[in-house]
């Protein structure tokens, strides 16, 4: 039984970060993005949002400039051939989008061979972090009892999106993406959580569950309410919810050396591997 951060520091409780685990993690993140693309297609049917599975790779189009438009799982479930990569590149090219691949280091060696041969270049790193979760899960850190976390109710998607947008307001490049988040969220199957202080929304978090893996995303706190424990409460309650749904592994992604990675480490997360995002050069 894993009931505290201290107990999860024991290495035998962590599954080894091998191909089996990586496939679970990569598939979960892919499914989270698939849910978003499908929700975009429902909310804005004229945008042409769609996804396709090609040679075990999830290719997603959410608009030419969307951060969701890329692949996940390239080479994770089978070797990639030149014809496979041709088909993936056509998927994006026919929609006027650049080609980006988020590549796990445990992918089949054929991936690096093809990407290098075709002139792709690495443009970004991200750490995939994970930890086991089990019955009676609790974080050791003390919570702010004035902060309550709950799943949003029908009709609260705009409240969630507005709160998330305030929390991400410093990222101006996401303005267009955030502007439509409420409408997309209303059509999504993902789980959206609000943190409230004195019944006022101050933070957001999202959760995707796939085959026993809980993906944490959507973390945001409005500037005026930061450093009061909103994200701690959101983390613990989302993971307790995930355990109740039968999950045994939690995951998240963070920029290497970032505050998000540091905070995750404080709460028992470890680095499974570092991914590289590749961009096709013309």
N, C-alpha and C positions, 0 to 999 in steps of 0.2 A: 504494500500500500504506500502511496506517495502522498504525504499530507503536508509537506513543507518544502521550502527551497533548500534547506539544509540537507534533507534526505536525498534530493535529486542531484546533489553534488557527487554522490557515489557513482563511479563510472559504470558499474555493472547494471545500473538501472537505465542507462542510455543505450538504445539500439545503435549498433555500429553504423557509421555513415557510409554505407556501401551502395551499390547500384540498386538494390532492392528498396532501400529507404529513399534514395534519390528519386526513383520512379514514383513513389507515393507522393513525395513533396512536389515534384514538378507537375504531376497530373492534377493535384489539388489546385495549384496556382493557375494552371491552364483552365480548369473548370470554373474558377472564379472569374476569369476574364471572359470566358464563353458566356457565362450568365450575364455579364455586363453588356456584351455585344447583342445578345438576344433581347435584352431589355431595351437597348437603344433602337433596335429594329421595330419593336412594338411602339415605343414612344414617338419615334420619328421615322415612319416607314419610307419616307422619300429620301433618306440619307444613304440607303444601300448598305447598311451595316450587316455583315454576315461573317460566318466563320466556316472553316473547312478543315477536315482532318486529312492530311496527305502524308503517307508513309509514317504514320504514328505521330506526326507533328501537327500541332494545333496552330493554324494560320488564322489570324483575326484581323478584320478590317472594321474600324470604328470611325472612319473619316481619315482623310489624308494626313492630317496633322495631330491626330489623337495619340496620346501616350499608350493607348491600348493596342494600336495598330502595330503588330509584330507577331513573331512566333514564340511558342513555348514547346519544349520537349523535343527539339530537333536532335535526332540521333539517339534518343533515350530508349526507344522501344524497338528499334531495328536499325541496321546500317542505312545510310543515305546514299543514293546513287545520283549520278549527274542528271538523270531524267527526273528523279524526285525533286531535286533542287530547281530544275527548270520549271516544273509544275508549280512549286511554291512561289517562285519569282513571277510567274505569269499571273498568279492570283493577285499579287499586289500591283503589278504593272498595269493590268487591265483596269484597275481602280484608281490609277494615278497616284499611287502611294510609293514612297521609298521602302526599301526592304531592310527590316531589322530582325535579328535573331537573338533571343536571350538563351545563352548556351551554358549548360551545366558541364563542369569539368569531367564528369563521369560519362558523358556522351560517347558514342562509338567514334573511334579514330577517323572514320571516313568524313566526319563533320569538319574537322580542322583541315584535312587535306583539300576538301572542296572549297571551303571558305577562303583559304589562302590562294588556291589556284584561280579563284574568280575575283581576286582583288578586294575582298572585304577587309575592313579595318576595325579593330576594337575601339569602342568609344566610351564604355562605361563598365564599372564593376558594381556588383551588389553581393552582400553576404546573405546567405540563406541560413536562418537560425532555427533551432528546434529544441524541444524538451518533451519528456514524457509527462503525461497527466493521468491521474487515476482518481478513484473514488475518494471523497472527502478532501479534494484538492483545496488548499489555501495558500496564499502568499504570506510570508513572514512579516512583511512591512505593515506597520499600523495604518489603518484607513481613516479617512475623514468621515465620521459618522453622519455628517450633514449632506454628504453626496450620495444620491441614490441612482442606480443604473436600471434601465428597463428596455425591453424591446419596444420599438415604436409601434403605434397602432395605425390602423387604416386612416388615411387622411393626414398623417403627420410627416409624410415624405418631404414636403417643402420645408418644414421646421428642421428636419435632420439636415437637409441640403444647405439651408441658410446657416446653420450652426457650423457645419463642416467648412463652408466657404469662408466664414469669419476666421476660423482657425487656420485656414490655409491662405489668408489674405496676402501674406508676404510673397507668395509665389505668383507673381503677376502673369507669368507665361501660361498659367492654368486658368485664367479668367474665363475664356470661352468654354472650356471644358466644365468648369464649375457652374456656369450660368444655367446649364441644362440638366444638372445633376439631379434635381428634385423630380423632374418628369421621368428621367431614366430610372431612378430609384423606385418610383411608383410602379414600374412594370417589372422590377427585378425580383428574383427568387432569393436573393442574398438576405442575410439577417442583419438588420440595422439596429444599433443600440444608441440610446441617449444617456448621457450623464447629466443629472440635474442637481443644482444647489438651491435650496429653498424653493423647489419646484420650478426653477428657471433653467432652461437648457444651457449647458456650458461646454459640453464635449460630445464627441461622437466616436463610434467604433463600428466596424463591420466584421462579419464572420462568414466564412465559406466552409462548409463541411463536405468532405469527399472521402469515402471509404476509410473512415476512422481518423482522418487527419483534419485538424481545425486550423484554417488559415486566418490569421489576424490581419486586418487592414483597416483603412479609413480612420486612423487615429488622428484626432484633432481636438484642440481646446481653444476657446476664444481667448484672445490676448488678455483681457481683463481678469480672467479666472485661472490663469496658469499658476503652477506651483501650489495648488491647493489639494491635489490628489485625485483629480478627475481621471487621469489615464491609469493610475493604479487601480481605481475602482472598476474601470472599464475592462482592464486586463483580467482581473480576478473573476469578475462576474461572467465575462464571455467564456473563459476557460471552464468555469464551473458548469455553465450551460452546455458547453461542448462535451464534457465528461458525461453529463446526463443523457446526451444523444449517442453515447457509445464510443466517443473518440479516445484514443490512447496517445496521440502525438499532437502537439501544437507547433505551428511554424509561423514565421514572419520573415520579411526581407528588409534589409537596412543598408544604407551606404556604409562602406568600411570606415571604421573609426568615428562614426557619428554618435550624437547623443542618443539616438534611438537604439543603436547597437549596445551602447554602454548601459542604458536602462534595462534592455532585455537581459544582458548578462547578470545584472543585479537580481533578476527574478528567475534565474535558473536556466536561461537559454544558452545554448552553445552554437558555435558555427559548424554547420554541416559541410558547407563548401562555399566557394566564391564563384559566382557566375560572371560571365563577360557578355556584354551586349555588342553585337557586330552589326556594322552598317555596310551596305553595298556601295562601292564607289563606282561612279560612271566614267 
